[in-house]
Amino acid sequence: MVWTTMGRADEALELHDKAIRLNPDIPEFHCRRGNAFFALQRWSEACADYEQTLRLDPLHAEAHFNLANLLVQDARTEDALPHYAIAARVRPDVAMNWYHWGLACEALGQTSEALAHYRRALEIQPTLFDIHSAKNTAGVESGARCETRPGTGCEGSDSPGSKGKAGEGF
């Protein structure tokens, strides 16, 4: 992930390709390669790697979180909810799990659920500015909405928690 965040996603991709060839059963290798694909905006490949991570480790919080983000970008917010829920339950100490779960709920009009998730995120990380701007004293009515980017390649996802189908760098 460090190489990916340093703008060296191509190099990270090469390293993770080699690591996966040597040992394809390590979930973290697939998740990290998914992060590199994500950084390169290669959505369908990122989605496939996050799904493979979840096949190898169904409770991999970061893969659930990242897959949920891809589903939201693909305008499949409802399908993202179970992934955010698992990420938050597996890693309840990560504020962004709760915050993004709140954003997804807000986008679906689930105001009370969104507010509860925002509150939980604020308990964990009170200084998280985006959370403060996403909620106001009357409830969840700010302009903060999930951006969607249709065509991310997660169409027909068969990952756990996808409707109708068989989070540190979060």
C-alpha positions in Angstrom: 0.0 0.0 0.0 2.9 2.3 0.7 4.1 2.2 -2.9 0.5 2.8 -4.1 0.2 5.9 -1.9 3.6 7.1 -3.1 2.3 7.2 -6.7 4.2 4.0 -7.6 1.1 1.8 -8.2 2.6 0.3 -11.3 5.6 -1.0 -9.3 3.3 -2.2 -6.5 1.3 -4.0 -9.1 4.4 -5.8 -10.4 5.5 -6.8 -6.9 2.1 -8.1 -6.0 1.8 -10.0 -9.3 5.0 -11.8 -8.4 3.9 -12.5 -4.8 0.6 -14.0 -6.0 2.4 -16.2 -8.5 4.6 -17.5 -5.7 1.8 -17.9 -3.2 -1.8 -17.4 -4.5 -3.4 -18.3 -1.2 -2.4 -15.2 0.8 -5.4 -12.9 0.9 -3.3 -9.8 1.7 -1.4 -10.1 -1.6 -4.7 -9.9 -3.5 -6.0 -7.0 -1.4 -2.8 -5.0 -1.9 -2.8 -5.7 -5.7 -6.5 -4.6 -5.7 -5.3 -1.4 -4.1 -2.8 -0.9 -6.8 -5.5 -1.6 -9.5 -7.7 0.9 -7.7 -5.0 3.6 -7.7 -4.6 3.0 -11.4 -8.4 3.3 -11.9 -8.6 -0.3 -13.2 -11.9 -0.9 -11.4 -12.8 -4.3 -12.6 -9.4 -5.8 -11.8 -9.5 -4.1 -8.3 -13.0 -5.6 -7.8 -11.8 -9.1 -8.8 -8.9 -8.9 -6.4 -11.0 -7.8 -3.5 -13.5 -10.6 -4.3 -10.6 -13.1 -4.4 -9.4 -11.7 -1.0 -12.8 -12.4 0.4 -12.9 -15.9 -1.0 -9.6 -16.6 0.8 -10.6 -14.6 4.0 -14.3 -13.8 4.3 -13.7 -11.5 7.2 -10.9 -9.4 5.6 -12.1 -5.9 6.7 -10.1 -3.9 4.2 -11.3 -5.9 1.3 -14.9 -5.5 2.4 -14.4 -1.8 2.8 -12.7 -1.3 -0.5 -15.2 -3.5 -2.4 -18.0 -1.5 -0.8 -16.4 1.7 -2.1 -16.3 0.2 -5.6 -19.9 -0.8 -5.4 -20.9 2.7 -4.3 -18.9 4.1 -7.3 -20.9 1.7 -9.5 -24.2 3.1 -8.1 -24.8 -0.1 -6.2 -25.0 1.5 -2.8 -27.5 -1.0 -1.4 -25.1 -3.9 -2.3 -22.3 -2.1 -0.5 -24.1 -2.0 2.9 -23.3 -5.6 3.9 -19.6 -5.0 3.1 -19.4 -1.8 5.2 -21.2 -3.7 8.0 -18.7 -6.5 8.0 -15.8 -4.1 7.8 -17.1 -2.1 10.8 -17.8 -5.3 12.8 -14.4 -6.8 12.1 -12.6 -3.5 12.7 -14.9 -1.5 15.0 -11.9 0.8 15.9 -11.6 2.3 12.3 -13.7 5.4 12.1 -13.8 5.4 8.3 -15.6 2.1 8.3 -18.5 3.7 10.2 -18.3 6.9 8.3 -18.6 5.4 4.9 -21.3 3.0 6.1 -23.1 6.2 7.3 -22.6 7.8 3.9 -24.1 4.8 2.1 -27.1 4.8 4.5 -27.5 8.5 3.9 -27.5 8.0 0.2 -30.2 5.4 0.5 -32.4 7.7 2.7 -31.7 5.7 5.9 -31.3 8.8 8.0 -31.4 7.3 11.5 -28.9 4.5 10.6 -26.6 7.0 8.9 -26.7 9.3 12.0 -25.9 6.3 14.3 -22.9 5.4 12.1 -21.6 9.0 12.0 -21.9 9.2 15.8 -19.9 6.0 16.2 -17.2 7.3 13.8 -17.1 10.5 15.9 -16.6 8.5 19.1 -13.6 6.9 17.5 -12.1 9.9 15.8 -13.7 13.2 17.1 -11.5 15.3 14.8 -12.6 13.7 11.5 -13.7 16.9 9.6 -15.6 15.1 6.9 -17.9 13.5 9.5 -18.7 16.9 11.1 -19.5 18.4 7.7 -21.7 15.4 6.7 -24.0 15.7 9.7 -25.7 18.7 11.3 -27.7 19.3 14.4 -31.0 18.5 12.6 -29.8 15.1 11.4 -28.2 14.0 8.2 -29.0 16.7 5.6 -25.7 18.0 4.5 -24.6 18.0 0.9 -22.1 15.2 1.5 -23.2 12.4 -0.8 -21.4 9.4 -2.2 -20.0 10.0 -5.6 -20.9 7.3 -8.1 -18.8 6.2 -11.0 -20.8 3.7 -13.1 -18.9 1.1 -15.0 -16.3 0.2 -12.3 -16.5 -3.4 -13.3 -18.2 -4.8 -10.2 -21.3 -5.5 -12.2 -22.5 -9.0 -11.3 -20.3 -9.3 -8.2 -20.4 -12.7 -6.6 -18.7 -11.5 -3.5 -20.2 -12.3 0.0 -23.0 -10.0 0.9 -23.8 -8.9 -2.7 -27.5 -8.7 -3.2 -28.8 -11.9 -4.8 -25.3 -13.3 -5.2 -23.5 -16.3 -3.8 -10.5 -1.3 6.1 -5.5 1.0 8.1 -5.4 2.1 4.5 -9.2 2.3 4.7 
